Amino acid sequence: MSHISILMENQPGALSRVVGLFSQRGYNIDSLSVAPTNDSSLSRLTMVVKEEESVISQILKQLNKVIDVVEVQNLSDVESVSLEIAIVKLKITEKEASKIIESAFPIVGEIINHKDEFVMIKLIGSNHEVDDFLLSLNKQKFLEVTRSGLLGMGTGENFLISESETTIEY
């Protein structure tokens, strides 16, 4: 599995062109997250792809040829930090939810909503930690989940940057 981070132009159709590259070649994207950057003309796309290393190498070369792509980085090849956020709805009491959260280490968990006999929990952890947590839940009480997809970036000097210096414009 590879975590790929792409700095791309924030233009209509840019995401479609990147995703189209995967679709045309029969590759599957397991998760995808896109967000604005500190430069309003650029977006950051982070994706997880489960393919052999030779295929990943080919994908990276093909991504660099897409006109909207400014820079590509395989986060699996550099020291990086990757996290995922999930919201889980359970049919349990708030007290039971608190016990589940306490036992979920190293995941960070928090009750974000409690209405009637339903509890929503926010989880933050690696994608493997979130997977393991979800597998541990009682299937009768586990009703719904939504996941952000992997978010990640290289540590230290490993980062994506455009040619120009930018300032934060949020």
Secondary structure in CASP SS format (residue, H / E / C, confidence):
PFRMAT SS
TARGET T0000
AUTHOR 0000-0000-0000
METHOD secondary structure of the structure
MODEL  1
M C 1.00
S E 1.00
H E 1.00
I E 1.00
S E 1.00
I E 1.00
L E 1.00
M E 1.00
E E 1.00
N C 1.00
Q C 1.00
P C 1.00
G C 1.00
A H 1.00
L H 1.00
S H 1.00
R H 1.00
V H 1.00
V H 1.00
G H 1.00
L H 1.00
F H 1.00
S H 1.00
Q H 1.00
R H 1.00
G C 1.00
Y C 1.00
N C 1.00
I C 1.00
D C 1.00
S E 1.00
L E 1.00
S E 1.00
V E 1.00
A E 1.00
P E 1.00
T C 1.00
N C 1.00
D C 1.00
S C 1.00
S C 1.00
L E 1.00
S E 1.00
R E 1.00
L E 1.00
T E 1.00
M E 1.00
V E 1.00
V E 1.00
K C 1.00
E C 1.00
E C 1.00
E H 1.00
S H 1.00
V H 1.00
I H 1.00
S H 1.00
Q H 1.00
I H 1.00
L H 1.00
K H 1.00
Q H 1.00
L H 1.00
N C 1.00
K C 1.00
V C 1.00
I C 1.00
D C 1.00
V E 1.00
V E 1.00
E E 1.00
V E 1.00
Q E 1.00
N E 1.00
L H 1.00
S H 1.00
D H 1.00
V C 1.00
E C 1.00
S E 1.00
V E 1.00
S E 1.00
L E 1.00
E E 1.00
I E 1.00
A E 1.00
I E 1.00
V E 1.00
K E 1.00
L E 1.00
K C 1.00
I C 1.00
T C 1.00
E H 1.00
K H 1.00
E H 1.00
A H 1.00
S H 1.00
K H 1.00
I H 1.00
I H 1.00
E H 1.00
S C 1.00
A C 1.00
F C 1.00
P C 1.00
I C 1.00
V E 1.00
G E 1.00
E E 1.00
I E 1.00
I E 1.00
N E 1.00
H E 1.00
K E 1.00
D C 1.00
E C 1.00
F E 1.00
V E 1.00
M E 1.00
I E 1.00
K E 1.00
L E 1.00
I E 1.00
G E 1.00
S C 1.00
N H 1.00
H H 1.00
E H 1.00
V H 1.00
D H 1.00
D H 1.00
F H 1.00
L H 1.00
L H 1.00
S H 1.00
L C 1.00
N C 1.00
K C 1.00
Q C 1.00
K C 1.00
F E 1.00
L E 1.00
E E 1.00
V E 1.00
T E 1.00
R E 1.00
S C 1.00
G C 1.00
L C 1.00
L E 1.00
G E 1.00
M E 1.00
G E 1.00
T C 1.00
G C 1.00
E C 1.00
N C 1.00
F C 1.00
L C 1.00
I C 1.00
S C 1.00
E C 1.00
S C 1.00
E C 1.00
T C 1.00
T C 1.00
I C 1.00
E C 1.00
Y C 1.00
END
